[in-house]
C-alpha cells in the first residue's frame, strides 16, 4: 500500500535588522512590530540586531562589523534569511545579499507579502498586485541577482517569481491594465458612495492601528462575521454593516484596513480608495489598543495617516479598547484630538452601550432640532424621522401629531 507523506513548507527562521539613528529612536518598538509582522507572514524570529549609527549605511544598510556579527549569528541559529526594518534601495538589497549570502527582504516586502496573502476581494487583489509591481519595477536590477536565493516563502507570494522576471515593459503594461481595472472598481465605489449620500444614513468609519480590535468591535456590534485574529492586518477588505441604535436610528459601520508605522507609500497609493472611506464618513471611530505600551505612538501614526489622506474636519470618537487586558485599571489614556472618548472591551462587550450612546450624541450634534405638528395624513413622515433622525417625543392631538425630534439637515428640508 502506498503511503502518502505530507510535505510541509520549510519554516523560515529570520534575523531582524534595524538601524537606530538620532531621528529614528523607536527602533526597538519598530523591531517588536516587525517580529509580529514576521509571525503573521509565517516566519519565526530567531534574533533581533540593532546598530546605532549616525545614518543608515548607503551601500549595505548596516556597517561591516555588524555584517560579520549577523553572518556568525546566522550559522549559530540556522537562520534562513534576514529582514531589514526599513525599505532598502536596490543597491543595498543586492550588496547585503552578497555580503551575507542569504535571502534579504525589507519591511515593505514583508507588508506587501501579508497583504498578498490576506486580499480576498477583486479590488484587494488588484491593489496588492499593483503595489507589488510598482515596488518591484523600481528594483528589477537588484532583484534579478537575488531570484536564485528567493526559493519560495515570504516575498514570493502574490504576483510570484514569473512576474518578477518580466522586463520593465511587461511590468509597465501590467500596471497599466491593473490601473484600468482599479479605476472601474473605483467608479463602482464612487457610485455606491453617491447612492449612500442620497440616502442620509450616517456612516461611521472605524479606523485605528493594526490589531487594535476594529474587526472584533464590528463583529460584536453587528455580527458581521469579519475575520478576527491576533495578527497584524487580519482585515484587508473594508466591510460595511448596518446597525440600528436604541432610538431606532440606522447607521452604517465601515471597517477599514489597519494603519502601521512606515506603511509603504506604494500601499497608501494603491489602497487610497479603500482608505478614503474615512474621508466620506460622518464620524470617525478611532479604536485604540489601550493595553499596548505604544498606544500614544500608535495614535499619532493614525492621525498622521488620516492627515495624509486629506481626512479633516470630522467628528472623532476615540474608543480605548482592550480594557479587559489592562492589569492596572487606573491607566488613564487621553486623546486631545478626539471630540469624545470612551473605554470599551470589544471582546467582552464592556462599555459598548456607552459607545453607542456617544455615537448617538455626536450624530445629534450634527442635526437640526424640530418641534412641529403634522396632520394625520402626513403620519408617514414620522417613519422618515425615526429612520434617519431621533424622535424624542410624539403627542397625538386633535389637529395632528405633535413631535420633538433631531433630524439631519438634508432630511429637514424634505419634511416640509
N, C-alpha and C positions, 0 to 999 in steps of 0.2 A: 504493500500500500504506500502510495506516495505521500510523504509528509510535506505539509505546507509550512514554510518558515516566514514569519512576519519580519519584513525588512523595516527597520527603524531608521529614521533620518539621524545622522550623527549629531549629537548635541554640540552646539557651538559654545566654546569657552572663551570669553573675551576679557581683555585688559582695557580698562578705560583710561584715556589720557586727557588731562586738562592743563591749561596754562593760566596761572594766576598773575595778572598784571595790576598796576595801580588802579586802572579804570575798571578792571574786572575783578572785584574782590569777593564774589559769591561763588567761586569755583567749586568749593566743597559741596554746597547745596545743589549746584548745577550737575555735578557728577552723581550725586544721590539720585537726582531725577533721571539722568542718563541710564543709571542702573535699572530704574523702573521701566524705562523705555526698552532696554535690552531684554528684560524679563517678558514684557509684552510681545516683543518680536520673537521670543522663543530662545533666547541665549542666557547663559549663566555668566555672571560677572565673577571673575576669579581674583581680580586685583584692581585697585584704583591708584593711578600715579599722577601727582600734581607737580608741575615745575613752576617755580617762581622766577619770572623773567621781567625785564623792562617791557618787552613786547614779544609777540609770537614770532618764532623763527621763520623768516620769509621763505626759506628753502625746504625745511623739514618739520615745521610746526614746533618740535621740541629740539633742544640742543644735543650735541654729540654725546656728552656724558650720560644724559637721560636715555638716549637711544641704546647705549651699551647696557644700561640698567634694565631697560624693557626687554632687550634681547635675552638677557640672563633669566629674567622673570618668566618669559615665555617657555623656555626649556624646563625650568623648575616646576611650573604649574601646568604644563601641557596645554598651553593656550592655543586656540586655533585662529585667533585674529585680534585686531586692535580697533577700538572705536574712539575717535577723537571728538572732543566736546564742542568743537567749532566747525564751521563749514571750511573745508580745505580747498585751496586753489589746485588746478590740475598739476602744477609743478610739485607742490607739497605732497599730494597724494602719490605721485609717481616716485619721488625721491624717498619718501618714508617707507613705501613698499619695498623699494630696492635695498634700503638700509636694513630693514627688519626681516626681509624675505618672507613676508606673510600677507594675508589679506588685510587691507586697511579700509575702513569706512568712516564717514563722519556723521555727526548728529543729524544733518539734513537727510542723508540716505536712510538712516535708521527711521526717522519720522515718516519719510515717503514710503518705506517698506511696510510700516504698520498701517499706513493709510491704504496701501495696495491690498493688504490682507483684509482690511475691515470694510472697504467700499462694497455696498450691496446694490445700490440703485444705479441706473444707467448714468445719471448725472454724476454720481460719486465716482464711478469708474472712469468716466471721461476726464473729470477734473484731476484725478490721481495720475492718469497716464500723461496728461498734458504737463503736469508739474514735473514728473519724472523725465520726460523727454526734453523739456526746457533745461533742466539741471544737467542732463547728460550731454546735450548737444554742445554745451559750453565746455565740456570736459572730454570730448572724444579722444584727443591725443593721449591724455593721461590714462584714460580707461582702456585703450587698446592693449597696452602692456600688462594691465592688471587682470585682463579677462582670464588668462590661464590660471590665475590664483583664485578666482571667484568660486569656481566649482559648484556652488549652489548656496542655499540658505539666505541669510539676511543680505539685502542689497540686490538680489536677483529676482525678486518677485515682481508681479505686475508685467510691464512690457517684456521682461526677460532678456536673455543673452542675445537672441537672434536680433532683436531690435537694437540692442546696444551696438551691434556691429554694423548697423546701417551707416552709410555715409551721411554727411550733413544734408545733402539734397533730399534724400529719402526722409530723414527726420523732419526737415522743414515742410515737406509735402504732408506728412502725417500730422504735424502740428496744425497746419492749415485746415486739414479735414476735421480734426478734433475741435478746433475753434468754431468751425461752421456748425458742427453738431451741438456744441455747447451754446451757441447763440440761439439755436432753435429751442433748446431746453429752457434757456433764459427767457425767451419770448413767452413760452408757456407759463413760466413762473410770474412774469410781469402781468400776464392776462389774469392769472389767479389772484394776484395782489389787487388788481383793479376791481375784480369782482368782489373781493373782500371789502374794499373801501366803499363800494356801493352799499354793502350790507354792513351797517355800523356795529358789528360785534367787536368789542375791543380785543386787540391782540397783545398778549403778554409774552415777550421773548425771554426765555431762560438762558442766561449767559453765565460763564464762570470758568475758572481754571479747570483743566482736565482732571477728572476724578474727584470733583468737588461734590458730586451726588446729584447732578441735574436730572439724569435719567431716572434715578430712584424716586426723586420728587415727582416727576411727571407720571411715573407708574403708580405711585401711592395715591396721587390725586385723581387720576383718570383711568387707571387700569390699562394703560396704553400698550403694555407688553413690549417695551423697548428693552434691548439687551442691557443688562446691568452686570458689570464686572468690576472687581477691584483692580482694574488695569487702566492704563492711560489710553485715551481715545477709544473707549468702548463704543461710543456713538459717533458716527461719521455723517450719516444722512439725517437731515432735520425731520422731526416728526411733529405734526400739529394735531392737537386733540381739543375737542370741545369740552367745556366744563360749566356746569350750572352752579352759580353761587347760591347761598342760602336765601337771598332776596328773590331768587328766580331769574336773575340776570345771567345771560350766556356770556362766556368769554372763550377765547381761543388761546391755548398754551402752546408755544413752539419751543422745542428743544433745539439747541444749536451745538455745533462741534466745539469741543473744549479748547481753551487757549493754553499756550505754554510759552515759557521763556525761549528766546531765539527761534520763534516759529519761522520756518524758511519762507522767504519772500515769494518764492515760486508758488508756495501753497496759498499764501494770502491772495495772490493774484488769481490762482485757479479757483479758489473757493470763495471768491468775493461775493458771488451771487447768493451762495448759501449763508455766508456770514452776515450779509446785508439784511437778513430777516430782522435783525435788531434795529436797523435803520428805519424800518417801516412800522415798527411796533408802537403801541400807545404807551406801554410801560415796560421798563427793563427790570427783570427779576434777576438780581445778581446773587448767585449761590456761592458761598464761601465755605471751605472746609475749616471750621473753627478749631479742629483738633490738630491741624498742621502747623508746626512751628514757623513755617514760612508764609503763614496766612497774609501778613501785610504785604510782603513782596509779591505774592500771587495776585492780590487785589490791584496793586499798582500795574502789573502786566495786563490785567483785564482792561483797566481803564485806558492804558496806552493803546491797546489793540482797537478798542472801540473808537478812540480818537483818530487812529489811522484809517479807520473805515468811514470816518465822517459822521459817526453817531453822536449827536449832541442835542442839547435842549430836551432831554427826555426825563420823565419822572423815573427815579431809580428806587427800588426797594431792595435792600440787602438782607438776605436770609443767612444767618450764621448757622450753618448746618453741622451735623455730626455732634450735637450736644451730648449724645449718649456715649460718645467716645472720650469725652473730656474727663480727665482724672480730677482736675481742680475745677469744680463748678463755679468758682468765683472768677474764673478767667473772663475778663471783660474786653472784648474787641470793639473797636469803634470804626465807623466809616463816615467821615465828614462829607463825602461827596454824595451820599445817599439822602433821599428825602425822608425815608423811614427805614428802620432796621428791626428785625425780629429774630428770635432764637428758635431753631427748629431741629428735629431729628427726623429726616425724611423716612428712614427705615422703620422707626417705631411709631411715627405719626405725631410725635410730641410737637406741640406748637403750631400744627397746621391750621387749626381753627383760627388762631390769631393771625396767621399769614393771610388766609382768605379774607378775613375782616379788614386787614390792612390794604389788600388789593382793592377791595370794595371802596374803602375810604379814599384811596388815591384816585380811583376812577371817578368817584363822586365829585372830587375837586375839579375834574375836567368837564363837569356837566353843568347844565343850566337848571336852576330851581324853578318849578312852576306850581302855581295854585290856581286851579281852574275848574269850572263846572261844564261837563259835557252832556248834551241831550242824550236820552236813552238810545236814539237811533244811531249814535256815534260811539256806542259802547266798545266797538272793535278797537278803538284807539287805545283802550286800556291794555289790550294784549300787546300792542306795539311797545307801550311804556314798560310793561313787565319784562319783555324780552331784551330790550336794548337799554333800559334805564333802571331806575329803582323807585318802585311805587311805595311811598311812605304811608299813605292812608287813603281810604276811599269811603265816601259817605253818600248813601242813596237818599236823595231828597226828591221832593215833588217835581221840581223843574229839571232834574237830571242827576248826574253823578259828580260829586264834588271831590276832586283829588288834590293831593300834595305829592310831588314827585321830583326826582332828578332825572334829566334826560340828556343824551349827547346833543351838541349844537345842531348837527345835521338832521337829527330826528325832530328836534324842537320846531324847525321850520315847516315840517310836514304835518305837524299836529294841529295847525290852524288855530 
